[in-house]
Amino acid sequence: MIAPSEAQNVNQAGTVKTSLSGYDLLNNPRLNKGTAFTDGERDTFVLHGLLPPHVGTLENQRERRMKAFDDQTTSFGRYSFMRELQDSNETLFYSLITHNVEKFLPVVYTPSVGEGCQRFSEIWRKPRGLFISYPNKDRIDQMLSDPRYDNVRCIVVSDGERILGLGDQGAGGMGIPIGKMALYTALAGIPPEHCLPVLLDVGTDNEERLNDPIYIGWNHKRVRGQEYDDFVEAFVSAVKRRWPHILLQWEDFAGSNASRLLDRYRDQLCTFNDDIQGTAAVTTATILAAVTATGIPLKEQKIGIFGFGTAGIGIADLLLTAIKEDGLSESEARKRFYGVDRYGLIVEGGKDLRPDQEPYARTKAELANWTLSKPGEVSLEDVARNAGLTVLIGVSGQAGTFTEEIVRELARHADRPVIFPLSNPTSRAEAVPEDLLKWTDGRALIGTGSPFPPVKLNGRSVHFAQTNNSYIFPGLALGILASKAKRVSDAMIMASAKALAAQSPTQKDKTADLLPSLSDSRKVSLLVAEAVGKQAISEGIAGVADEKAFEQELLAYIWEPIYLPYERQKD
């Protein structure tokens, strides 16, 4: 992050003006061009001798970095390589990603970011974003006040408690906000200087982290209860004072906190929770694509959701809206869902039933004629067999729970069963796509959270839709920022899902992939942004005058990772 006077101040001729020079310029990742500084710029900014004599191009640098990247032999090595590049030359970092999204997305995001968070203390070198620790709760305003943050327009914040399916990673959870913000820029063109990753360090209950002598976080058990709520309130209040029109994205908070924090703050500032709303949007979009491929309307599908916590309920709520739009009443639509959690099917009066689960609870009368494997317990296999599920979504973080018996039950009830093991990283997926194809004789329509390699089936290569939030949240954020939306409405989330579904190749070919290629991510994000911004305008919560003004703002806002000529800025 750089001060406003050193920000990429581009005039109409496309020139960057800065007063930095020498080491200070080269050590600024936002402005550093490395060997691409021209001879004239080396004169102006006192760079001769600090750089080798070769004057290169961005293309030269991409080729050189690609060779070095390909020499890395492990997933963590590749992740560490890209993090170091981001901290030395942001333009080159983003140029690499945008020129080969499918190659680099799994490295800077899931699945590699999971191990990156687990081993974050090993690779932390330079400041990126803000660590706001509980002992510094009275210094939040001071930390946010630095002029280098004047240009910030969006924040991704996590407390590191529920990192993917890996659980509590404490301060190492900072890898998630950093990765999410990188995709804001790489996939949607949001300027890097507008992005601020934040980690709320309230301690960790991960004994491995607490006992690690190189752990960089606050070495303390997690703060909980009222003290935790007061700390979050202090953070949000400070953010609102500093940036009244900020976009705040919540990320990887534990289920017990995620939904209630969103409910508490969603009407106070422009905010959304990607684990709840982003996951719901991308899942809904991919389900709509799969339903198109089956030829059976959504309202006729029977949907099982395994892992009926914050993410699972978010998916159900958005799909419920889509089913109602298909013509069913709310009570009829709710009957299409079967939520299954750690104690089995969500049933009225069930053990540890949460208030947000109650609307989807089945009555005991509905189960009167069911055949159960064990009396008093309604397992996922029981649900698949008795309810006749045609769609199964997994957000449980429990590897291998979509067993052969369960999957074959779905295949008995649907010609093209829809099966989405969405848990991340790959090691936590509820099933391996290759097994799902084998158990359904190649008929299953499959979506996964992390990337899996294609599988050969009957002489053809079967690709699996990576039902990843990266299809949604960058474009959602872009649409919010370009429209200057005051709030994030449920209708804006639905607009993002429908925009993605409209780009599904199944719209033209029912045998095609469920989602567009990741290589088209910038295009998809732009279309999602357009839909989100127009929805905000229609609801009267946008800060732009009309759709024409929004479209102009949108196109003018997008940043491209290219080198521009530099001039010295006079004091």
ABEGO torsion letter per residue (X at the ends): XBBAAABBBBBAAGBBBBABBEAAAAABAAABAEAABBAAAAAAAGABGABBABBBBAAAAAAAAAAAAAABABAAAAAAAAAAAAAABAAAAAAAAAABAAAAAAAABOAAAAAAAAAAAAABABBBEBBBBAAAAAAAAAAAABAAAAABABBBBBAGABBEAAEBAEAAAAAAAAAAAAAAAAAAGBBAAABBBBBBBAEBABAAAAABAABABBBBBBBBEAAAAAAAAAAAAAAAAABAABBBBBBGBBAAAAAAAAAAAAAABBBBBAAAAAAAAAAAAAAAAAAAAAGBBAAABBBBBBGBBAAAAAAAAAAAAAAAAAGBBAAAAAAABBBBBAAEBBBBGBBGBBAAAAAABBBAAAAAABBBABBGBBBAAAAAAAAGBABBBBAAGBBGABBAAAAAAAAAABABBBBBBABOBAAABABBAAAAAAAAGGABBBBBABBBBBBBBGGBBBBBBBBBAAAAAAAAAAAAAAAGBABBBAAAAAAAAAAAAAABAAAABAABBABBBAAAAAAAAAAAAAAAAAAAAAAGABABABAAAAAAAAAAABBBBBBBBBBBBBX
